[in-house]
């Protein structure tokens, strides 16, 4: 006999025959729907019985239908019989799901989180609950049950509940209390992603996958993170890995995701190719372009329209382009394209047609003309007066920089100044960078980007943003480079600009690598490779980048594996490849490795296209490699690089890097040989800062090598050179050796001369000693200008933008003192502060400090926004300024000492203040409590006013505080002078 779900009510009410009841009971054992509804039905029937009993006690009970009366009599028997079945079902469920499941996950039909959780039963596959409205039901939290789980120490269960409820911060707090494992790290990554920190999520997932490289969960969640970052092809690879593992449910969803992500990227690539083909056909054959392309990508259509106007050999061919020009003008709400058509239609085509034919030849094949033929063609164009053809030819040949003044004149005379301004500004910015005017180049590009946006010229805006990102990377302003590149990448995707997508992804690879964010760099690298996996040169580049990341992680075997992979592609040598060899060969090298490095250097030296600054970097790398086996030969090359870069380094950042890195190689070489005084002399020259003859600690190093040199109170010198560190210097500096600490005994104050990577590290000499860092590029001792009077500037009660989400700091309540200028509240803007700093002799900042943000590589102070909305006071704001009062500067702001991780230069707020003229700077390296830091700095300032130096005042104030309570932030304070 068969049974169905329709019999549930009759079964509970006892209305089935014995045979029917037996059949239904068998059905119930395997039917989850009936099991889920059984308790509800029992409760309903019991309620009906209770209502009937109550009614019979009343004097005038209402009439009951016959069926209801019959159910009332049957319920006592039915409930008793069903109870046995119900207990059996609940027992089975207890075996299937954790007994203390805080969210009843076993009953869930869908999952609210895209990620793959690791808590028992939470990882069972369920379809994603996605609503077309963008919202989805979140798991309800039973706080009483969560409290029980917390009492039992099941922090992972509590964290999972918070993850499912999208309370990611709370989830992180409980996951931090769970022992680490690949599964827990994977969950932590989902919490980090939920809080908007994709970079940290990637790092956690890399850690998880290193421990469990075949984990489907780890690869799934990495795919989720990559997808959230817009890295579709890299995410597709991760999801495909999951699809190939045949995990039930997950594999099918992974397969759909992988295919969908690939299809999305391929659609943009095809759209780009189709528009390129259509544009070339328009310009070379006059074939009309599809109308949809005008709306979808008006920028590139405009590019090809102007090419077509220059290749047109007759008035009729030009006028045939008028409908396309009018469509473009309608989209862009201008008349520039139509005006260009109308003007060129009036040309003398007997004279113009042959010139247009040459332009068509160049457009079809840029290498069709020799350099001499190109020069002759430009002269013919100049004599002809066909200015639009001349401008187009100069741009097509890529000779804007060689003819900058002429291009500028032609752009100003054109009908479409804003359109042509894009390539002009790029050339002007490159020229300014070559002269060392990075700030001017930046400002020019920023203005041009904004103008292009306002005019709706997305294609030009994206290209200019890519150039700005490249500029920021060259200037080692990596966070700003990433911020610009990410915004441009989103715009490029919207407009199917596959070409600029590619450039921007590579810019992001560079930014992440220079930021020492290896997991982020590898994510962008994966996307970069998948955009053209068949390109052999790209595969070699991919493996060279991964090799360098492995070197920086002190993983020489992994780096050598990547280099072997790169060699499978017979690509031409690059500077980056040589740079990898320059680092890798420090870890020991075979004869074959050295021979290959030397051969690649020889080949690259023959490359006539290398710019002078690139040749300096190449020779630096050659010297750095050679000095490991041929000390005199390597020293000679490095000193030649220093001499060659000396004049260029002020205006050329690559020359500056070659100069600085060559000095660093010589410093390490001298330290390794035990020539400690020579090492100090070289370090002093590198930092452009005189080294004290006594009470000095010198510090130099790279990755796994470090050099300490100490000079005592009588000038006695001792040094120690170490190799083979197991933690990179990016992460931690080893303690100063006890023998060198002993040399410094008897010094009232120790000055520290440190290379840029090591500048500003806290805790170097401990809290009981007065010590300070000597900031680089300072000649002599900063002192107040003649006639400067005492002026104490206090900045407090700032009101940074609400969008930053920063809490209000405690109000300033110290009474004013003579000579005090107080900037507080809305008046404490960067512009007002900088104006008051010029002649200040003491400065106190009580504000929020932010570091490692998308805004800046180094920390900055969040002040009140000015008229243009500017609120940040950065290291860049102090460049070129002169603080005539040589002030003592107290930066009472979180992490104000955090600088950019650079090898060639120091970039931090404290160093910028010193280089602008400050006498001393005291800055925290970690988070500081608002309730304490004001009092601490007041006590420090009182000691300075009593005659102590900043280093001495910090030592004494710190010692007094630490005697009362050990406090990390107090130990992390650092003095610069």
Beta strands, then each sheet from edge to edge (+ up, - down):
strand 1: 110-111
strand 2: 127-128
strand 3: 696-702
strand 4: 705-711
strand 5: 717-722
strand 6: 749-754
strand 7: 770-773
strand 8: 792-796
strand 9: 820-824
strand 10: 842-846
strand 11: 848-850
strand 12: 860-862
strand 13: 872-873
strand 14: 888-892
strand 15: 920-923
strand 16: 974-976
sheet 1: 1+ 2+
sheet 2: 5+ 4- 3+ 6+ 7+
sheet 3: 9+ 8+ 10+ 14+ 15+ 16-
sheet 4: 11+ 12- 13+
end
